[in-house]
């Protein structure tokens, strides 16, 4: 049976972190899935502020994590703690890595690897889904369904984006048949 509890400050910070994280994923999704949004300038505006929003998301997630550590009285010397909270710890580690490298110096130093490193955000998206589902199961607040809808919506849009990109690559790689390239019937 699911009981609905009052959300704690940690849960509120977690939700706001999730919303701001989702906003960092939107520029590319909007540009590819909803190309008409280019005319509004929203993807460009979000892209311009993506790093700042990502760092804000990290700070909120860190606040969420610290409050949960305090609330649950974590024992960092007990391996069971890491087993139980592996999703949250993993997500926070990814967010930390992304936040630390979200600056021009890191872009210059890491070059092509910077972009590869920041693709970890997509792994974080799936681990975060697992974290929300696992940690909120059985003790929901009214924020839980909101969080699940947000993360599942982002994942659905991400999958649609990947499909559109894949279809575009397939169209580029398929040779176009023109009258000059059409096979001719060979007769003997």
Buried (B, 14 or more C-beta within 10 A) or exposed (E): EEEEBEBBEBBBBBBBBBBBBBBBBBBBBBBBBBEEBEEEEBBEEBBEEBBEBBBBBBBBBBBBBEBBBEEEEBEEEEEEBEEBBBBBBBBBEBBEBBBEBBEEEBBEEBEEEBEEBBEBBBEBBBBBBBBBBBBBEEEBBEBBEBBBEBBEEBBEBBEBBEEBEEEEEEEEEEEEEEEEEEEEEEEE
